[in-house]
Amino acid sequence: MKYDVISSFSLNGKTEVTLDVAVTDMPTYTAALDADGNLFKVLRFTFPKTSGIPNASLVLEGIYKGNQIELLN
């Protein structure tokens, strides 16, 4: 499934990506593809502290740069 990326932050070879989808609508994914077809391993989901239902956020192995991401089971 493809999602728009709201923001991303890279540090120490990992990237936290926040997506334009509510965390409650997010099934469990194990891999991600960027627009160029590069494969990233999904390390874990994170839960931002916000009021209301937060957007889905996850940590990828590697440096991700892009505006859209495709998540795979």
BALONU-237400 format. One record per residue (C-alpha): residue number from 1; chain; x, y, z. Coordinates in steps of 0.1 Angstrom, whole numbers, plus 5000, padded with zeros to 4 digits. Layout:
// BALONU-237400
(atom NUM; "A"; (X; Y; Z))
...
***
This chain:
// BALONU-237400
(atom 1; "A"; (5000; 5000; 5000))
(atom 2; "A"; (5013; 5035; 4991))
(atom 3; "A"; (5013; 5064; 5016))
(atom 4; "A"; (5024; 5100; 5015))
(atom 5; "A"; (5053; 5109; 5037))
(atom 6; "A"; (5047; 5139; 5060))
(atom 7; "A"; (5082; 5140; 5075))
(atom 8; "A"; (5113; 5120; 5078))
(atom 9; "A"; (5143; 5122; 5101))
(atom 10; "A"; (5176; 5102; 5096))
(atom 11; "A"; (5202; 5094; 5123))
(atom 12; "A"; (5228; 5067; 5126))
(atom 13; "A"; (5217; 5048; 5095))
(atom 14; "A"; (5180; 5047; 5104))
(atom 15; "A"; (5151; 5069; 5094))
(atom 16; "A"; (5119; 5077; 5113))
(atom 17; "A"; (5091; 5083; 5088))
(atom 18; "A"; (5057; 5099; 5096))
(atom 19; "A"; (5029; 5090; 5072))
(atom 20; "A"; (4997; 5107; 5061))
(atom 21; "A"; (4975; 5080; 5077))
(atom 22; "A"; (4961; 5075; 5111))
(atom 23; "A"; (4980; 5050; 5133))
(atom 24; "A"; (4947; 5030; 5138))
(atom 25; "A"; (4945; 5023; 5100))
(atom 26; "A"; (4980; 5008; 5099))
(atom 27; "A"; (4984; 4970; 5097))
(atom 28; "A"; (5018; 4955; 5104))
(atom 29; "A"; (5044; 4958; 5076))
(atom 30; "A"; (5079; 4944; 5074))
(atom 31; "A"; (5094; 4962; 5044))
(atom 32; "A"; (5091; 4994; 5025))
(atom 33; "A"; (5099; 5006; 4989))
(atom 34; "A"; (5108; 5041; 4979))
(atom 35; "A"; (5099; 5056; 4945))
(atom 36; "A"; (5132; 5043; 4930))
(atom 37; "A"; (5125; 5007; 4941))
(atom 38; "A"; (5150; 5006; 4970))
(atom 39; "A"; (5140; 4982; 4997))
(atom 40; "A"; (5140; 4992; 5034))
(atom 41; "A"; (5135; 4969; 5064))
(atom 42; "A"; (5108; 4982; 5089))
(atom 43; "A"; (5124; 4980; 5123))
(atom 44; "A"; (5095; 4991; 5144))
(atom 45; "A"; (5064; 5013; 5146))
(atom 46; "A"; (5066; 5044; 5169))
(atom 47; "A"; (5037; 5063; 5185))
(atom 48; "A"; (5041; 5101; 5186))
(atom 49; "A"; (5027; 5119; 5217))
(atom 50; "A"; (4998; 5140; 5203))
(atom 51; "A"; (4963; 5147; 5213))
(atom 52; "A"; (4937; 5128; 5192))
(atom 53; "A"; (4946; 5099; 5169))
(atom 54; "A"; (4983; 5103; 5158))
(atom 55; "A"; (4996; 5097; 5123))
(atom 56; "A"; (5014; 5064; 5117))
(atom 57; "A"; (5052; 5066; 5122))
(atom 58; "A"; (5078; 5039; 5117))
(atom 59; "A"; (5116; 5034; 5118))
(atom 60; "A"; (5133; 5021; 5087))
(atom 61; "A"; (5168; 5006; 5084))
(atom 62; "A"; (5187; 5029; 5061))
(atom 63; "A"; (5185; 5065; 5049))
(atom 64; "A"; (5151; 5072; 5033))
(atom 65; "A"; (5144; 5103; 5012))
(atom 66; "A"; (5112; 5108; 4994))
(atom 67; "A"; (5076; 5120; 4994))
(atom 68; "A"; (5059; 5086; 4991))
(atom 69; "A"; (5065; 5052; 5004))
(atom 70; "A"; (5051; 5017; 4996))
(atom 71; "A"; (5047; 4994; 5025))
(atom 72; "A"; (5049; 4956; 5021))
(atom 73; "A"; (5039; 4926; 5043))
***
